[in-house]
């Protein structure tokens, strides 16, 4: 009986176990069902994300044309020799396995306490000659210079902020005596041999050799072997490309690693921007089954070279593309490099000119190689843009400006003392800021370069002044002075560079030509400039430094940095006439000076009225009417014409802003009160004014229409003249007539602007020669501004030339007016030719 009872109790325990087991099974089945049914979609999405990749392709940019439909900016085919990693994956795998085998064999050959020479001889008994085959790295002082000698090869390097340094050598010859020297000395260094193994070695006590630090310090880095195998396979095809094209392209290891790590779906670029002849040879000599392919892309094309460079601008690589161009924003994405505007029209109308991006979605295998395309959208081109520029007139403006600049610059005497003083100070100031030189040493170097008749190498400078400084370090210190234009370097093959103080740069200048009625900019030239073709598809470091050195980045035509000089006398006349402080027959006897302020003619002009004063640009006459009018009226009139504001134009703005000086400005800048001298100064366009050539051209166009504002534009205007804003000029017809007649007489044989005459056309003009200080030198600036014809004006112009050194012999009538006359002549010649050819 008791046995039966115990048997029944045992069954209850088994039943409990069964129930627990059933609950566990049910929970497992429920969880499985949940993941198989409920979570199925999420898992599919995750699978797609891991198995799919997006490739985005930017659209090409739209074209830019002048007012007559002539191409200013377009696109050209850019050919590159590339390899798709997927096409060489078998070779990559085979090479990697082979290198792993070699690395293991090499490690097995090395014995403990072996010398570095023995290790090299064991691993590479026949030597090795390959770019970057040997890598040596170590640590030391941060930002310290170091010299490393490997057999007969010598490298100079500089450590980073952490004190880490590394250097590459190309060959090891077992037949030559081996030595590895470091200056300053290091106790331990790591040497990577032919991409196979890395050993850590230390100087032996005698200092004559390097020995293995420990058997444990022999490493085989599989990641580096992978990179080296990729490097070897890709290098094989690059050598083929170099042999066919005659190039000397090399592979950047960092870029190669980045490509295989993050851009596996995209082609690997081996030779970029192939010339037509290189392209033809490569097509002809590449086998059909070769993985080398030609990739065709659109690159920006500037057929006019440097013409209108500051207006058109250039493009650079875009940091991003439109991620919403195709579906799959949550997928891993790679993209071809697009372009974005960096300056000029290219930047201002970047969105308008940019095309619509396209792309593809691919299924990829577990490694990341593509095998099936599942979506495709072709990119589309951007919109075209038509500018107001007249290409023919623009070319003439730049031609005449360049001729004048060349003439002025060629008239200089050599070794300008004012310029040498400035450059000497720049060199001294720059070198004195460094931690490697004392102030006295920096001054001695600057003085030596100033007095020397011959260029000096860094070694010659250091030795002649007995300075405790390595020549290479001095070269590094002098390098920024090359970029700034203070120093010039001469390089002769096989010798160290020599340095000398730079000559003054050519005189800068600018021209702006406007359509009086519409405000259309027909031409806008700035010098110095740059060749836009050299900036596409990318800007080389050499080109960038050249442009920076010449100061050519500045768009001087829209830069508000210049006193308007005597062109402002027209504003003084308008203010005086409107306030009743002047009548056209008001006379003043110019004797060469007025209240200690001098006229440009020291002998005086004699008795002047408004017309004569404008024609002869008499300072004393305008001193007098400026005094009568007062500074408040002059400043108010200047602002009524918008001189305190930069004109709104379809170009990116410049950092500086226009300036109309007033008492508040003087108090803020100089902590001084306004005096009569300030009023007299501003009455002739001096005393702190900062305007741009575009503003002066707009001022002339406004006078030509009898209004106060001109709204300039770089776009072709259709459908008549726009509303320029502003208001009527506010002069009676008689007063307005007298003022513009004075401008006409200025362009007559008795006027200062006579050289801007145009056969058969009556021109209204005003010259100006201003003084300003730059680089602590008193310099001149030459202006000629006006409009034509006198009746029913069509075109307004402003020409500005900027002196660089005091000996630059420039003046408004002598330098700027002839350019204005040539430009206006070309404008009317083309107009007449067009009318003559029209039936």
SESE-415580 format. One line per 2 residues: their letters; for each residue z, y, x of C-alpha. Coordinates in steps of 0.1 Angstrom, whole numbers. Each point is the difference from the previous one (the first is absolute). Layout:
<pts>
A) Z,Y,X  ...
</pts>
This chain:
<pts>
XX) 0,0,0  10,24,28
XX) -32,-10,18  -21,11,-30
XX) 18,33,-3  -6,8,37
XX) -37,-9,-5  -3,24,-29
XX) 16,29,20  -25,-6,28
XX) -29,4,-25  13,34,-11
XX) -1,12,36  -36,-13,3
XX) -9,17,-32  14,33,13
XX) -21,-4,31  -31,-6,-21
XX) 6,31,-20  5,21,32
XX) -32,-15,14  -19,8,-32
XX) 12,36,1  -12,4,36
XX) -33,-16,-8  -4,23,-30
XX) 9,30,21  -25,-10,26
XX) -28,-6,-26  8,33,-17
XX) -2,19,34  -32,-18,8
XX) -14,8,-34  10,37,4
XX) -17,3,34  -30,-19,-11
XX) -6,17,-33  19,33,-2
XX) -3,10,37  -35,-14,4
XX) -17,34,-3  23,16,26
XX) -7,-28,24  -37,3,-5
XX) 2,37,6  19,-6,33
XX) -25,-26,10  -28,25,-6
XX) 17,26,20  4,-23,29
XX) -35,-15,-3  -19,32,-7
XX) -8,31,21  -17,33,-8
XX) -25,17,23  -6,37,-9
XX) -32,18,10  -1,38,-1
XX) -30,17,-16  -23,22,22
XX) 4,38,-2  -24,23,-18
XX) -25,23,18  2,37,6
XX) -30,23,-2  -7,37,7
XX) -13,23,-28  -36,-12,5
XX) 8,-37,0  0,-5,38
XX) 24,-27,11  32,12,17
XX) 21,-31,-2  -11,-35,-9
XX) 6,-37,9  -16,-21,26
XX) 2,-38,7  25,-9,25
XX) -5,-34,16  27,-21,16
XX) 0,-34,16  28,-21,-17
XX) 13,-35,-3  16,-14,-31
XX) 31,-20,10  -9,-27,-25
XX) -32,-7,18  18,-9,33
XX) 32,-17,-13  -10,-34,14
XX) -5,15,35  33,19,-3
XX) 19,-32,-9  -17,-20,28
XX) 7,27,26  37,3,-11
XX) 6,-38,4  -17,1,34
XX) 22,29,12  32,-17,-13
XX) -10,-30,21  -6,21,31
XX) 33,18,-5  20,-32,-1
XX) -18,-13,31  7,32,18
XX) 37,-1,-8  3,-35,12
XX) -14,9,34  26,26,7
XX) 30,-10,21  34,16,1
XX) 5,29,24  -38,3,5
XX) -14,33,14  -22,20,-22
XX) -29,-6,24  6,-38,-3
XX) 1,2,-38  -33,19,-1
XX) -16,-24,24  12,-30,-20
XX) -11,14,-34  -32,16,13
XX) -11,-18,31  -34,16,-2
XX) 13,35,-8  -8,20,-31
XX) -21,31,-7  3,12,-36
XX) 8,33,-16  38,2,-6
XX) 6,-35,12  33,8,15
XX) 28,19,-18  30,13,19
XX) 29,16,-19  35,11,6
XX) 26,27,-7  12,31,18
XX) 8,37,-6  -15,15,-32
XX) -32,21,4  -1,-8,38
XX) -32,-3,20  -5,-33,18
XX) -26,-14,24  -8,-37,0
XX) -21,-17,26  -15,-35,-6
XX) -19,-14,29  -27,27,6
XX) 4,16,-35  22,30,-7
XX) 11,14,-33  21,31,-9
XX) 20,-1,-32  28,17,-19
XX) 28,-17,-18  7,7,-37
XX) 31,15,-16  19,-33,4
XX) -10,-3,36  -24,-29,-7
XX) -32,-2,19  -29,-24,4
XX) -33,-1,19  -30,-22,1
XX) -21,-12,30  -33,-17,0
XX) -2,-25,28  19,-24,24
XX) -17,-12,31  18,-30,17
XX) -19,7,33  16,34,4
XX) 35,7,11  21,4,-32
XX) 24,29,-5  17,16,-30
XX) 16,34,8  17,24,-25
XX) 11,35,6  27,6,-10
XX) 13,-35,6  10,-24,-28
XX) 21,-31,4  -16,-21,-27
XX) -35,1,-16  -18,-22,-24
XX) -35,-11,9  -24,-15,-26
XX) -27,-21,17  -35,-2,-14
XX) 14,-1,-35  16,-34,5
XX) 36,3,11  25,27,7
XX) 24,-2,29  30,22,9
XX) 1,6,38  25,18,23
XX) -2,13,35  14,-25,26
XX) 28,13,22  -25,7,29
XX) -20,22,-23  -32,-16,12
XX) -9,-21,-31  6,-5,-37
XX) 15,-32,-12  5,-17,-33
XX) 33,12,-15  7,-33,-19
XX) -19,-30,-12  11,10,-35
XX) -18,33,5  -34,-16,-4
XX) -13,8,-35  -30,-11,-21
XX) -4,25,-27  -21,-16,-28
XX) -6,33,-17  -14,15,32
XX) -20,-31,6  -15,4,-35
XX) -9,36,8  -14,-10,34
XX) -22,-27,-15  -13,25,-25
XX) -6,24,28  -19,-26,20
XX) -23,-10,-29  -7,36,-11
XX) -5,11,36  -27,-26,4
XX) -21,16,-28  8,35,12
XX) -14,-8,34  -32,-12,-17
XX) -2,33,-18  6,20,32
XX) -27,-19,18  -26,7,-27
XX) 9,36,-6  10,11,35
XX) 34,12,-13  34,-6,16
XX) 21,-5,-31  35,-15,4
XX) 24,-16,-24  33,17,-8
XX) 26,-28,-2  22,20,-24
XX) -29,7,-23  -11,-36,1
XX) 35,-13,-9  2,25,-28
XX) -34,-11,-14  9,-37,0
XX) 34,7,-15  -9,24,-28
XX) -38,3,-4  -12,-36,3
XX) -25,5,-29  -17,29,16
XX) -26,-1,28  13,5,35
XX) -19,30,16  -11,-7,35
XX) -26,27,7  1,31,-21
XX) -27,26,-8  -30,-18,15
XX) -29,21,11  -34,-9,-14
XX) -11,-16,32  32,-20,3
XX) -3,-11,-36  -36,-12,5
XX) 9,-19,32  30,-17,-17
XX) -21,-11,-30  -27,-14,23
XX) 22,-18,24  28,-14,-22
XX) -5,-37,-10  -3,-7,-37
XX) 31,-22,1  21,25,19
XX) 31,14,-18  -9,35,12
XX) -12,20,-29  -10,36,-6
XX) 21,20,-24  -16,30,-17
XX) 22,28,-12  -5,37,-10
XX) 10,26,26  0,37,-6
XX) -31,17,13  -3,37,10
XX) -37,6,7  5,36,9
XX) 25,-7,28  23,29,5
XX) -16,23,-27  26,11,-25
XX) 26,-23,16  30,19,-13
XX) -14,2,-35  -11,-36,-4
XX) 29,-16,18  4,-36,10
XX) 15,-33,-12  25,-24,14
XX) 13,-35,-9  18,0,-33
XX) 35,-13,0  -5,-17,-33
XX) -26,-11,-26  1,-2,-38
XX) 22,-30,-7  -10,1,-36
XX) -37,-4,8  1,-37,-10
XX) 25,-22,-18  28,-17,18
XX) 23,28,12  27,-26,6
XX) -22,-20,23  1,2,38
XX) -26,26,9  -21,9,30
XX) -26,27,1  -29,14,20
XX) 7,34,14  -10,29,-22
XX) -5,37,9  18,31,-11
XX) -8,36,6  20,17,28
XX) -13,35,-1  -26,23,-16
XX) -20,-10,-31  6,-36,8
XX) 38,5,-6  -2,25,-28
XX) -24,-21,-21  13,-33,13
XX) 6,-15,-35  -33,12,-12
XX) -20,-14,30  20,-33,2
XX) -17,-30,-16  16,-25,-23
XX) 16,-29,19  -10,-36,-7
XX) 11,-34,13  3,-37,-3
XX) 27,-26,-9  -1,-33,19
XX) 18,-33,-1  14,-8,34
XX) 12,-32,16  36,-5,13
XX) -9,16,34  -15,31,-17
XX) -37,-6,4  -23,7,-30
XX) -19,-27,-17  -10,12,-36
XX) -7,34,-14  13,5,-35
XX) -6,38,-6  -23,26,13
XX) -6,37,-7  -25,20,20
XX) 12,35,13  -20,30,-11
XX) -10,32,18  18,34,-5
XX) -16,31,-16  -23,23,18
XX) 9,36,7  -23,31,2
XX) 13,29,20  -9,37,1
XX) -9,-1,37  -35,8,11
XX) -5,-24,29  -27,22,16
XX) 22,31,-1  30,-20,12
XX) -19,-12,31  -12,35,8
XX) 36,13,-3  13,-26,25
XX) -30,5,23  5,38,2
XX) 38,-3,3  -4,-25,29
XX) -25,23,18  24,30,-2
XX) 30,-21,11  -19,-14,30
XX) -11,35,10  35,14,-2
XX) 16,-29,19  -27,0,28
XX) 8,37,6  35,-8,12
XX) 11,3,36  15,-32,15
XX) 37,-4,4  10,24,-27
XX) 35,12,12  14,5,-35
XX) -11,-36,-10  14,-15,32
XX) 33,17,-6  2,-15,-35
XX) -10,-35,10  23,1,30
XX) 29,8,-24  -11,-29,-23
XX) 0,-25,28  34,12,13
XX) 16,0,-34  -13,-35,-8
XX) 11,-16,33  34,17,-1
XX) 8,-17,-33  -3,-35,16
XX) 30,-18,14  -20,-10,32
XX) -3,35,14  22,29,8
XX) -10,35,-12  -9,11,35
XX) -21,-31,6  -19,6,-32
XX) -6,36,10  -13,-11,34
XX) -25,-24,-15  -13,26,-24
XX) -3,25,29  -18,-25,22
XX) -26,-8,-27  -5,38,-6
XX) -6,9,36  -20,-31,10
XX) -38,4,4  -5,-38,-4
XX) 13,-25,-25  31,-19,11
XX) 9,-36,-6  36,-8,-11
XX) 6,-16,35  -12,32,17
XX) 23,21,-22  31,-21,6
XX) -6,-2,38  -8,36,6
XX) 31,12,-19  22,-29,13
XX) 11,-9,-35  19,-33,-6
XX) -23,-12,-27  -25,-28,-2
XX) -36,12,-4  -4,-23,-31
XX) 30,17,-17  -15,34,7
XX) -33,-11,-15  19,-10,-32
XX) 17,34,-1  -33,18,4
XX) -18,-20,-27  12,22,-30
XX) -13,31,18  -35,-16,0
XX) 1,-4,-38  12,36,-5
XX) -28,14,22  23,15,27
XX) -13,-25,27  -33,-16,7
XX) -3,-34,17  -29,-12,22
XX) -5,-38,4  -20,-15,28
XX) -6,-37,0  25,-18,23
XX) 22,30,6  31,16,-17
XX) -6,28,-25  2,36,12
XX) 14,29,-20  -7,37,-3
XX) 8,29,-24  -25,1,-28
XX) -24,29,-5  3,21,-31
XX) -17,-17,-30  -31,15,-17
XX) 7,28,-24  5,-13,-36
XX) -18,15,-30  -8,-4,-37
XX) -26,10,-25  2,0,-38
XX) -30,8,-22  5,3,-38
XX) -22,4,-31  12,34,-13
XX) -5,-9,-37  12,-36,-1
XX) 24,-1,29  -18,-31,13
XX) 6,-5,37  -35,-3,15
XX) 13,-5,36  34,-4,16
XX) 0,-5,38  29,-4,24
XX) 0,-4,37  11,-20,19
XX) -9,-30,-21  -6,-37,5
XX) -27,-26,-7  8,-19,-32
XX) -21,-29,11  25,-6,29
XX) 28,-3,-26  -17,-29,-19
XX) 9,-28,-4  31,10,19
XX) 13,27,24  4,-12,35
XX) 30,13,20  -24,17,24
XX) -18,19,-29  33,10,-16
XX) 14,14,33  -32,19,6
XX) 1,16,-34  37,8,4
XX) -5,14,34  -28,24,-12
XX) 21,11,-30  -29,-11,-22
XX) 21,-15,-28  8,36,-14
XX) -24,11,-28  -1,36,11
XX) -22,11,-29  29,-5,-24
XX) 28,5,24  20,32,-9
XX) 10,9,35  -20,32,8
XX) 4,37,-4  -30,13,-20
XX) -2,31,23  -24,27,-11
XX) -16,-20,-28  33,9,-19
XX) -9,37,2  -20,-6,-32
XX) 32,-10,-17  17,32,13
XX) -29,20,-14  2,-17,-34
XX) 38,6,-2  -4,36,10
XX) -28,7,-25  19,-18,-28
XX) 32,20,6  -18,33,2
XX) 9,6,37  -36,-1,10
XX) -33,14,-11  -32,-10,17
XX) -5,35,15  35,0,15
XX) -3,8,37  22,-6,30
XX) -7,11,36  4,-30,23
XX) 11,9,35  6,-35,12
XX) 37,-1,-10  21,5,-31
XX) 38,2,2  1,-20,32
XX) -24,-27,-15  -33,-2,18
XX) -35,-3,-13  -23,-26,16
XX) -21,29,12  23,19,24
XX) -23,31,-1  3,2,-37
XX) -27,-1,-27  2,36,-11
XX) 0,10,-37  -2,-30,-22
XX) -4,-6,-37  2,-34,-18
XX) -35,-11,7  0,10,36
XX) 35,-15,5  -12,-33,-14
XX) -32,0,21  18,9,32
XX) 32,-19,-8  22,30,9
XX) 36,-10,3  14,35,-2
XX) -17,7,-34  15,-31,-15
XX) 34,8,16  0,33,-18
XX) -10,-14,-35  23,-29,5
XX) 29,24,6  -10,20,-31
XX) -3,-31,-21  33,-16,12
XX) 9,-36,8  10,-9,-36
XX) -35,7,-14  -17,-18,29
XX) 21,-31,-4  -4,0,-38
XX) -38,4,3  -1,-29,25
XX) 19,-22,-24  -23,11,-29
XX) -28,-14,20  19,-32,7
XX) 4,4,37  35,-15,-1
XX) -13,-32,-15  -22,-28,15
XX) -31,-4,-21  -1,-31,-21
XX) -27,-21,15  -10,-37,0
XX) 16,-7,34  34,-12,11
XX) 22,30,7  11,11,35
XX) 37,4,9  -2,38,5
XX) 0,25,-28  -17,34,-2
XX) 22,30,7  -1,36,-12
XX) 27,17,20  26,21,-20
XX) 35,15,7  18,-32,-11
XX) -21,-21,24  7,23,29
XX) 37,1,-7  1,-38,-3
XX) -21,-6,31  11,28,24
XX) 31,13,-18  -15,35,1
XX) -9,25,-27  -35,11,-9
XX) -13,30,19  -31,23,-2
XX) -15,-19,29  0,-31,-21
XX) -19,18,-28  -26,12,25
XX) -3,-35,15  -7,-17,-33
XX) -24,27,-10  -24,-13,27
XX) 7,-37,-6  27,-6,27
XX) 37,-2,-1  7,-36,-10
XX) -29,-8,-24  -10,-36,-1
XX) -33,-8,-18  -27,-26,3
XX) -37,5,4  -4,-15,-35
XX) 23,27,-14  -20,28,17
XX) -33,-15,-14  16,-1,-35
XX) 10,37,4  -36,9,8
XX) -13,-19,-29  25,17,-23
XX) -10,34,12  -37,-9,-5
XX) 7,-8,-37  24,29,-5
XX) 29,-23,-7  33,-10,16
XX) -2,-38,2  -25,-26,10
XX) 6,-37,-7  -18,-19,28
XX) -12,-36,-5  -16,-27,20
XX) -16,-16,-31  -34,8,-14
XX) 4,24,-29  -22,-7,-30
XX) -4,23,-31  5,35,14
XX) 28,19,17  36,-11,-6
XX) 29,22,-9  15,10,33
XX) 32,15,-15  13,33,12
XX) -11,33,-15  -26,28,6
XX) 4,17,34  12,31,-17
XX) -22,26,17  -23,25,-16
XX) -37,-6,4  -2,30,24
XX) 29,-13,21  -13,-35,1
XX) -34,12,10  14,21,29
XX) 20,-30,13  -29,-24,1
XX) -23,27,14  25,2,29
XX) -4,-37,5  -38,4,-1
XX) 2,27,27  22,-23,21
XX) -31,-23,1  -23,28,9
XX) -9,12,36  30,24,-1
XX) 25,-26,-11  22,-26,18
XX) -17,-29,-19  -35,10,9
XX) -7,-33,17  4,-19,-33
XX) -31,17,-14  -25,-22,-19
XX) -37,10,-1  -9,12,-35
XX) 35,-4,-14  27,27,-3
XX) 33,-15,11  35,13,-7
XX) 24,-9,28  32,8,18
XX) 10,-10,35  34,-4,14
XX) 16,-6,34  36,-9,-3
XX) 28,-5,26  26,-27,-2
XX) 23,-20,23  -4,-37,7
XX) 15,-20,28  17,32,11
XX) -34,17,7  -15,30,-17
XX) -33,-13,-15  -28,13,-21
XX) -16,-13,-32  -34,10,-12
XX) -11,3,-36  -31,8,-20
XX) 0,-3,-37  -22,13,-28
XX) -26,-9,-27  -37,4,-7
XX) -21,14,-14  18,32,-7
XX) -14,1,-35  4,-31,-22
XX) 19,-18,28  -6,-38,4
XX) 19,-11,30  33,10,18
XX) 9,-9,35  30,0,25
XX) -4,-7,37  31,-3,23
XX) 2,-7,37  34,-5,16
XX) 7,11,36  18,-26,23
XX) 7,21,31  1,38,5
XX) -33,0,19  -19,-14,-30
XX) -22,30,-6  -3,-1,-38
XX) -3,26,-27  -11,2,-37
XX) -32,18,6  -8,-17,33
XX) 10,-36,-8  3,-7,-37
XX) -26,24,-15  -31,-16,17
XX) 11,-34,-14  3,14,-35
XX) -35,15,3  -16,-33,11
XX) 17,-19,-28  -10,24,-27
XX) -36,1,14  -2,-38,-3
XX) 14,1,-36  -27,25,-11
XX) -27,-18,20  7,-32,-19
XX) 2,18,-33  -34,18,6
XX) -16,-32,11  12,-18,-31
XX) -14,28,-22  -33,0,19
XX) -5,-37,-4  8,1,-37
X) -32,2,-21
</pts>
